[in-house]
């Protein structure tokens, strides 16, 4: 099997893997009928996985070459690697903390206040963040109610471990209390995951000539 065919297989594996992950999030939320709390960097690694085939494919012209290679194709792999490293840096900074899917403004706030109370973390609410007065730390909490998504993260690196504790207590709150679930995010993830799986499966059946 040629190098291009192996690349097609690689694209297919990545596409199916990400499609199943996205589909699984949507299915989980619709089946369990409660908000989902998970580390934001879990999503980051899957997004980087989707970019990985492009980086790998940038090496194909060099590996297939049997003569002089255009300088552009020599530089392309290094450019792709640099871009991937930049994405890792940006995602690592921006996607710290935890994501919560299936929440509204009220359900997110109720879960967060319950968690802080159970953990005996005194706090003071401001417009853009929550001041944890006992730790002298800032908890950044944002919610997009129309999409049913929210994120929490600690601004001070030395207090990051408390984010995991808060997220854990929020998850317990959602398990033990009946809350209204914003289903839109789960529906979108279910549809996107299904379309990705169907698309990759269809391309696998049609053949590589339409991709390369």
N, C-alpha and C positions, 0 to 999 in steps of 0.2 A: 504494500500500500504506500502511495507516494506521500510526500510531505504535506501537500495541500489536503489530501484526504485525512491525514492525521489532525490537521488543523480543524477540519470540519467536525471530526469526532470531539475535539477539545471544546470547540464552540458549543456543540450539542450538550456535552456533559455540564458545562457551566450554565447554559441556558435552562436545562432541565432542573439542575440543583437550585438555582435562584427561583425558578418558577414554583417548585415544590415548597420552598421556604415561604414565599409570599402567599401561595395558596393555603399553606398550613396556618399562617397567622389569621387569615380571613375565616377559615373553617373553624379554628379554635374559638374565636370570638363569637361566632354565630351559634355554635353548639353549646358553649358554656354559659353564654348570656351574662358575662361579667367583664369588667375591664381587664386588660392584659398589661402587666408590668414586667418589663424586661430591660437588660442593659442596652443602652443606645449603641455601644460599640459592636454589639452583635450584628446589627444592621450594617454598620460600617464595613465589616469584613466581607459581607456578601456583596456590597456595592463595589468594593475593590476587586472581588473575585470576577465581577462582570467586566471590569476593565483589564483584567489580566490577559485574556486572549489577544487583545489589540497589541499589548506590549510584546507578547510572544511572537505574534505574526510579523512584527517589525524586523525580526531576525531572518525571516524566510528568504528575502532577496539575497542576503549574504550567504546563507546556507545552500541556496540553489545555484549560485553563481559559479561558472566554470571559466571565468575570465575576469578582466578588469571590471570593477564595480564603481558605479557612479557615487561620488562623494556624498550625495544626499542619502543614499541607502546605507552608507557607512555611519552617518551621523544619526539616522532615524532611531536605531535602538537606544542610543544614549539619551536622545530627547524623550522617548517614551518612558524610559526608566526614571529620568529626572521628573517627569510629569507625575508618574506614579508615586514617587517619594514625596512630592509636594502634596498630592491628594491624601497620602497617609498622614502627613503632618497636619493638614487642615482638618481632616475628619477626626483625627485624634483629639484635637483641641475643641472642635465644635460638637462632637458627639460623645462627650464625657457624660457621666450621669446615667439617668434611667428615662426610658420612654414609657408613657402610659397611653394605651389606645382604648377608645370606647368611653371616654369621659366627657362630661359637660363642665362648665365653670363650677357649678354647685357640687357635683359629685367629686371633682378633683379637689376642691377646697376642703370638703368634708373628710375625704380620705387623708389628705395631708395634715390637717389639724389633729385628726385622731392619732396619726402616727407620731407627731411631735409630742402630743400629750402623753402617750404611752411610754415614750422614750425619755420622759421628763426633761425635754429640751425647751426651756422658756424661749419665747419668740416675740418679735414685734413686726407686724406687717407694714410694708411700705408699698408704693405704687409698682416698683419694678422688681422687688426682691423681698425676702423674708430674713430679718435680722435675728440670728440665733444668739440672744444676749448672753447666755451662759458660756458659749464657746467663743464669743466675739468673732463670729463667722457669718457669711452671707450665703443664703441658699437661694439660688436663682430658680424661679418657678414660672414657667410660661405655659399657656394653654391656648389652643386654637379650637374653640368650642364648636365652630361650624363643621370642622373635620373630625372632631372627637379625639384629638391628640393633645398630649401634654408632655413636658419634659422637666425634670428636676436635676440640678447639678450644683455642686459646691464650688464657690469661687476661690476658696483657699485650698491649695493642694494638700496641706497637712491635715485637713478635716474631711478628705474625700471618703474615708471609711464610713462616716456617718450617713452618707448618701445611700449606701447599701442598706443600712439599718432602717432608714426612713422608707425606702422603697419596699423593703420586706414587710414592714408594718402596714403600709398602704395595701399591699397585696392581701395580707390577712384581713384587713378591713373589708375589702371587696369580696373576699370569700365568705365572710360571716354576716354580711349585711346585703339586703336586697336594694340595689341601686338601679336607676334608670341608665340603660346602656345606649350610647350613641353608636348605631350600627353602621353608619356610612363608611367609616374607615375599613371595617371588616368586609363589607360588601365590595368596596373598591379593590382591596387586596385579593379577595377571592376571584374577582373577574380578571384582574391583571395576571394573577398566577395561572389561571385557566388558559388565558389567551397565549401566554408564553409557552406553556406546555404543548398546546395545540400547534402553535407556530413551529417550534423546534421539531416536534414529531412529524409534521407535514414536510418540512425541509429535509428531514432524514429519509423520508419515503421518496421524495421527488428526485433527490440526488445532488451531488456537489456541483454540477455544472452551472447551477443557477446562483451559486455563492461565489465561485472563483472563476 
